[in-house]
Structures are given as structure tokens and as C-alpha cells.
Amino acid sequence: MLKEGAVVLSLSGRDKGKLLAVVGNEQNRVLVCDGKERPVERPKRKNMCHLEEQGTVLGAEEIATNKALKRALRRLNPSLNGKT
């Protein structure tokens, strides 16, 4: 299982190619959000085989609010997320 706060790249689905942050685990899936299309209040359930771990873990304060999450993901790779 991926740790909470881990940054992942979506490999399939509508969010393919976007950076997401793991906000929780649920059975054999993880809960991910990006702070814009998928806010922290409404995370997306995603199969772990559809995600690629990026080797970065965000702190609890960076995944606490949508604004902080968007800022943290944009700082990591602005070309993947565009203007979020």
C-alpha cells in the first residue's frame, strides 16, 4: 500500500498523466485527489496498478486543504498539471 501523502502519476482513466496525492487506503485501492477536479472532500478510489509512484511524499499540512494541495502538486511538476 502507498503511504498517505505519496505523490503518484495516473496511468489510466480521465485523469491520465496528472499528478495526484494519496489521501487514504481502502481495501485494495487507494484514495487520491488533486485539489481541483478531485477535492480533498471527495477523493477518487483508484486501483494501485493504474498509478506510478513518483518518490515524493507530501506532509500533512500540504494535503490538508485543496489550495495547499494544488500548490504542492504544481510546485512538483507544473508541466504535468497545467494551470491548477
Secondary structure as GFF3:
##gff-version 3
##sequence-region A 1 84
A	DSSP	beta_strand	6	10	.	.	.	ID=ss1
A	DSSP	beta_strand	19	26	.	.	.	ID=ss2
A	DSSP	beta_strand	29	33	.	.	.	ID=ss3
A	DSSP	beta_strand	44	47	.	.	.	ID=ss4
A	DSSP	three_ten_helix	48	50	.	.	.	ID=ss5
A	DSSP	beta_strand	51	57	.	.	.	ID=ss6
A	DSSP	alpha_helix	66	76	.	.	.	ID=ss7
A	DSSP	alpha_helix	78	81	.	.	.	ID=ss8
###
